[in-house]
């Protein structure tokens, strides 16, 4: 697999790329893309890392799986490409942002501007077969993305980790809470949000308060 990933991440993760599990994963992904329709496009698999270099990352949002419908996924968790309808979780993310910050609801579901400001929009699994949610889970991606979180935790300080939902919350064990900030809430999916586990978490304003407090530029959500 021709890994198109920002140089800063290449340096940090080279050890992982050289491990047997990653070689097997790369073979699996290559074969899947050859035989089936998969998302995101090959060039976009590592987009999250392209937009948010290792040394510039100050917020991490953890998703689980890329969207598996056509034209949606482009390598950033929860984000969809310009012009696409907003999926339910993204609608609830924008509603909470609207309520928390008093901002208008965004027309565009492309979160690239967040990535550009140092928000790493990291899915635990970076690829998926079309129309088959979870089809590339447990093939090695989770080992790699856990290593990404560990690397940020050990080599950086003062990052805000936003862990939304049960799956993301389990990643807290990979993060040194004495060096970083961990904010948790329910998942923005309708099932969780409608039970009162998402709305009102104020994670957007809280993140900016933390960044301001440590002398970092807040995120223009």
N, C-alpha and C positions, 0 to 999 in steps of 0.2 A: 504494500500500500504506500503510495507516494504521500507521505504525511506533510500536508500543507499546514504548518502550525507556527505561530509566532516564535521568533528566535529565542526570546527569553524563556519560553516554555520548553522549547526543544532542549535547551541547556539543562533545565531543571528536571525534565522527565526522561532524559536519554537512557538512564538506567532501566526504566520501565519498558521503553521501546525495545531494549535489547533482551528482555526476559522471554523465556519460551512461551509463556501464556500469551504475551502480546503478539508474538509471531503467529501463533495459532489463531488468535482473534483476527489478525490482519488477513490471514488466508480465508477464514470463514466469511469475513465481510466482503472481500474481493469476489468470492464465489457467489455470494448472495446477490451482489449488485450485477454480476454477469448474468445470472439466471432469472432474477426477479426484479420487479420494480421496488425500489427501496428509497427511503427518505432519511435525511435530506440528500440533496445532490452531493456527489463525492467531494466536490471542492468546498462544500459548506460544513462537512462533518466536524471540523475543529474551529468553526467560526467564533465560538465563545472565547477561545484563547487568542484569536486574531484581534478581536476588539479590545480585550482586557489583558494586556501583558502582565506577566508575573509580578513585576515590581510596581505596577500601577493599580493592581487590584485592591479595592478597599471595601467592597461589599460582595458577598457571595449569596446567590439565590440558588437553591437546589431543587431541580425537578426530577422526574423519574424516567420518562420515555419521550422521544420526539412524537409530534403529531403524525398520524399515519394516513391522513387524507392528502389528495393531490394539491400541490401549491402552498401548503401550510408551513411545514418545518423548514427552517434554514439555519439550524445549528445553535439556536439560543432558546433556552427553556422558556416556556409560556408564550414566546413571541411567534407571531405569524408574519408572512411576507406582506408587503404593501398591497392593499386592495382586497385582501382576504377577509371574510367575515370573522368576527371575534369569537373564539370558542368560549364556552361557559366559564371556565376558570379565569380566563383573561378578562372577561366582562366583570367578574367579581373583584379582580385585582384593581381594575380601573375604577370601579364604584367605591372601593375602600380608599383609594388614592384621592378621589374626588371629595369624599366626606372628610378625610384626614387633613388634606391640604387646601381645600376650597378651590381646586383647579377644575377647569372644564373637562368633561369626558373626552378622551382622545379619539379622533376619527381613525387614526392609523394604529394597527396592532403590532407594528414593527418596533421592537424594543432596542434596536441597534444604538440609539442615542444613549441608552443606559449603559450599554457595553463600552461605548466611547468614553464614558466618564469613570470607568473602573468598576462597573458592576459585572462580575463574572456570572453569566446566566448558564449554569452548569446542569445539564441532565446527567443522571447516573448512568444511563445507557445512551450512547450517541447515535445509534442507527436503529431503523425498524423496517420491516417488510410492509409494503402497502396494505392497508386495511387489516393488518394483523397486530393489534396492540401487544406489546411485550414479547414480540417474536425474536428479538435479539438480546433478551435478558439472559443472564447467567452464561454468557459466552466469553466473558473476560472484561467487558467494559466496566463493570462495577469495581473490579480490582484496580483498574487504571484510575477511575475517577475518585475512588477512596484515596489512592496514592496522591492525587492532585490536592485533595483536602488536607492530607497529612503534611504535604510539602509546604503549603501555605501556612498551616498552623505552626510548623517548627521554624520556618525561616523568615516569617513576617510577624508584625505586631499590629494590634489595633484594628483588625479587620472585623466588620460587622457581618455575621452569618445569620441569614434569615431562613429558618427551618420551618416550613409550612407543611403540616400534616404528619402522620405517624411515620411514614417512610423517611422523610427528611430528618425528623427528630432523632432517628437512630444514628444519624451521622454526627451527633453531638459528641459521641465517644471518641471521635477522631480529632477533636478540636481542643486545644489547651485553653480552657476558660479563664486562666489567670493572665493570658496575653491578649485574648480576643473577646469580642462581645457576641453573645448568642441570644437572638430573639426568636421565640417560638410561638406558633399559633396553630389553629386548625388549618386545613387545606382550603384554598379558595374554590374548590369544586362545589357545585350547588348542594350536593348531599351534606357536606360539612358546613358550608356557609349558612344554609337554611336551618341548621340546628343551633346556630349561634356561636359557632367555633371560629369564625373568620372575621366578620364585620366588627369594627371597633378596636382592632388590634393596634392601630396607629403606628404600624411599623415604618411607614415612610417618614413621618415627622420624627419618630424616635431615632431612626438611623441618622437623620441629619443633625439632630441634637448631639449624638455621640461624635459624629465627624467634626462638627463645630467645636465641641469640647476638647478635641485633640488637635485642633489647629488645621484640620483638613477641609478641603473644599466640599460643601454639601452637594448632594446629587440633585440635579434639576429633573425631577421625576416627570 
